[in-house]
């Protein structure tokens, strides 16, 4: 009888341990659009504005905020980068746990040299990323972006219509949020803090 009781206690402990290991991550109530578990926006392979090869895995341990645009964008891109700089300021010491990446959709004009002057002007820790046309097309496909080059009326140049939102990855490199363009910084800061707290509690 005592042996049977001991076996039951051991089995109960094993089941409890297994449930702890396999239970899903507690659901977080986000302000922005929760896209946890989607089967795209998983990777990229590009060059940063310092000439270093970069992939999503390089930033494990940090939240990664990704925005797509181009340096000659007249409105959405500088507005978004300014908003992200404001987010970093509001995060205070937690800003060190967040990496902002600006991925250009205009490799024809946006060289690493140009990105190295443009992107850090908004915040010194922001990184600009670029690839050749094939790599740019691949990352646009991977993130299911809308991208359309539009010739100017003079025919001497072009603009690029593109998805204006941003993407937030957790510290393990998993996509978690789509952040719509044109909102205040506070809701985004709230979501970032929620993810940071969730990462701390799961360690």
C-alpha positions as CSV (number, residue, x, y, z in Angstrom):
1,X,0.0,0.0,0.0
2,X,2.8,2.4,0.9
3,X,4.6,1.5,-2.3
4,X,1.4,2.3,-4.3
5,X,1.0,5.6,-2.6
6,X,4.6,6.5,-3.3
7,X,4.1,5.7,-7.0
8,X,1.0,7.9,-7.2
9,X,2.9,10.8,-5.6
10,X,5.7,10.5,-8.1
11,X,3.4,10.3,-11.1
12,X,1.5,13.4,-9.8
13,X,4.7,15.3,-9.5
14,X,5.8,14.3,-13.0
15,X,2.5,15.4,-14.5
16,X,2.6,18.7,-12.8
17,X,6.2,19.3,-14.0
18,X,5.2,18.3,-17.6
19,X,2.3,20.8,-17.5
20,X,4.6,23.5,-16.4
21,X,7.0,22.9,-19.2
22,X,4.5,22.5,-22.0
23,X,1.8,25.0,-20.9
24,X,1.5,27.9,-23.4
25,X,2.8,31.4,-22.8
26,X,0.3,33.4,-20.8
27,X,-1.8,35.5,-23.2
28,X,-1.0,39.3,-23.0
29,X,-3.7,41.9,-23.6
30,X,-2.1,44.2,-26.2
31,X,-3.3,47.6,-27.4
32,X,-1.9,46.9,-30.9
33,X,-2.7,44.0,-33.2
34,X,-1.6,40.6,-31.8
35,X,-0.2,38.5,-34.6
36,X,1.5,35.9,-32.4
37,X,1.9,32.6,-34.3
38,X,1.6,33.8,-37.9
39,X,3.6,31.8,-40.4
40,X,5.4,34.7,-42.1
41,X,7.6,37.6,-41.0
42,X,10.1,35.1,-39.6
43,X,13.5,36.2,-41.0
44,X,15.6,38.5,-43.1
45,X,19.2,38.5,-44.3
46,X,20.5,42.0,-45.0
47,X,23.4,44.5,-44.4
48,X,23.4,47.2,-41.8
49,X,24.5,50.7,-42.4
50,X,27.9,49.8,-41.0
51,X,28.4,47.2,-43.7
52,X,27.8,44.2,-41.3
53,X,25.6,41.2,-42.3
54,X,22.5,41.1,-40.2
55,X,19.7,38.6,-39.5
56,X,16.9,38.5,-36.9
57,X,18.9,36.1,-34.8
58,X,21.6,38.8,-34.1
59,X,19.1,40.5,-31.8
60,X,18.0,37.7,-29.6
61,X,17.5,38.9,-26.1
62,X,16.0,42.2,-27.2
63,X,12.7,43.3,-28.4
64,X,13.0,44.2,-32.1
65,X,10.9,46.9,-33.7
66,X,11.0,46.7,-37.5
67,X,9.8,49.4,-39.9
68,X,10.0,49.4,-43.7
69,X,10.5,52.6,-45.7
70,X,13.0,54.7,-47.7
71,X,15.0,57.8,-47.1
72,X,13.3,60.0,-49.7
73,X,9.9,59.2,-48.2
74,X,8.2,62.6,-47.7
75,X,6.0,61.9,-44.7
76,X,5.3,58.4,-43.2
77,X,8.9,57.3,-42.8
78,X,10.3,60.3,-40.9
79,X,7.2,60.6,-38.9
80,X,7.4,56.9,-37.8
81,X,11.1,57.2,-37.0
82,X,10.5,60.3,-34.9
83,X,7.7,58.4,-33.1
84,X,10.1,55.5,-32.4
85,X,12.7,57.9,-31.0
86,X,10.0,59.3,-28.7
87,X,9.2,55.7,-27.7
88,X,12.9,55.1,-26.7
89,X,12.8,58.3,-24.6
90,X,9.6,57.2,-22.8
91,X,11.1,53.7,-22.1
92,X,14.0,55.3,-20.2
93,X,16.3,52.6,-19.0
94,X,14.3,49.9,-20.7
95,X,15.2,51.4,-24.1
96,X,18.4,49.4,-23.9
97,X,16.3,46.2,-24.3
98,X,14.8,47.4,-27.6
99,X,16.4,47.5,-31.0
100,X,14.8,49.6,-33.8
101,X,15.5,48.5,-37.4
102,X,14.7,50.6,-40.5
103,X,14.7,48.3,-43.6
104,X,14.8,50.2,-46.8
105,X,12.6,49.3,-49.8
106,X,14.7,51.5,-52.1
107,X,18.1,49.8,-52.4
108,X,18.6,51.6,-55.7
109,X,19.1,54.9,-53.9
110,X,19.5,54.0,-50.2
111,X,23.2,52.9,-49.9
112,X,24.7,51.9,-46.5
113,X,26.5,55.3,-46.5
114,X,23.2,57.2,-46.9
115,X,21.5,55.1,-44.3
116,X,24.3,55.7,-41.9
117,X,23.6,59.4,-42.0
118,X,19.8,59.2,-42.2
119,X,18.8,56.6,-39.6
120,X,21.0,57.5,-36.6
121,X,19.9,61.1,-37.0
122,X,16.6,60.0,-35.3
123,X,18.3,58.0,-32.6
124,X,22.0,56.9,-32.3
125,X,21.0,53.2,-31.6
126,X,18.7,52.8,-34.6
127,X,20.1,50.6,-37.4
128,X,19.4,50.9,-41.1
129,X,19.3,47.7,-43.2
130,X,19.6,47.3,-46.9
131,X,20.0,44.4,-49.4
132,X,20.2,44.2,-53.2
133,X,17.0,44.1,-55.2
134,X,16.6,40.3,-54.8
135,X,17.1,40.4,-51.0
136,X,14.7,43.4,-50.8
137,X,12.0,41.6,-52.9
138,X,12.5,38.5,-50.7
139,X,12.1,40.3,-47.4
140,X,9.0,42.2,-48.8
141,X,7.5,38.8,-49.7
142,X,8.4,37.3,-46.3
143,X,6.6,40.1,-44.5
144,X,3.7,40.3,-47.0
145,X,4.3,44.0,-47.6
146,X,2.5,46.1,-50.1
147,X,5.2,47.8,-52.2
148,X,4.6,49.8,-55.3
149,X,7.0,52.1,-57.1
150,X,5.3,55.1,-58.7
151,X,7.0,57.4,-61.2
152,X,6.7,61.1,-60.6
153,X,4.9,63.3,-63.2
154,X,8.2,64.6,-64.5
155,X,9.4,61.1,-65.1
156,X,12.7,61.9,-63.5
157,X,12.2,60.1,-60.2
158,X,9.8,57.9,-58.2
159,X,8.1,57.4,-54.9
160,X,7.2,54.2,-53.2
161,X,3.9,53.4,-51.7
162,X,4.3,50.8,-49.0
163,X,2.9,49.2,-45.8
164,X,3.1,51.9,-43.2
165,X,2.9,49.8,-40.0
166,X,5.7,48.3,-37.9
167,X,6.4,44.8,-36.5
168,X,7.4,44.0,-33.0
169,X,9.4,40.8,-32.2
170,X,9.9,39.4,-28.7
171,X,13.2,38.5,-27.1
172,X,13.1,35.0,-28.6
173,X,12.8,36.4,-32.2
174,X,9.0,35.5,-32.5
175,X,6.7,38.0,-34.2
176,X,4.1,39.3,-31.7
177,X,2.6,42.6,-32.9
178,X,1.6,44.7,-35.9
179,X,1.7,48.3,-34.9
180,X,-0.4,50.6,-37.0
181,X,1.0,53.9,-38.2
182,X,-0.1,57.3,-36.9
183,X,-0.9,56.6,-33.2
184,X,0.7,58.1,-30.1
185,X,3.8,56.6,-28.5
186,X,2.1,55.7,-25.2
187,X,0.1,52.7,-26.5
188,X,3.2,51.2,-28.1
189,X,5.3,51.8,-24.9
190,X,2.6,50.0,-23.0
191,X,2.8,46.9,-25.3
192,X,6.6,47.0,-25.2
193,X,6.6,47.0,-21.4
194,X,4.0,44.2,-21.3
195,X,6.3,42.0,-23.5
196,X,9.4,42.9,-21.4
197,X,7.6,41.9,-18.2
198,X,6.4,38.7,-19.8
199,X,10.0,37.8,-20.9
200,X,11.3,38.5,-17.4
201,X,8.6,36.4,-15.8
202,X,9.3,33.4,-18.1
203,X,13.0,33.3,-17.3
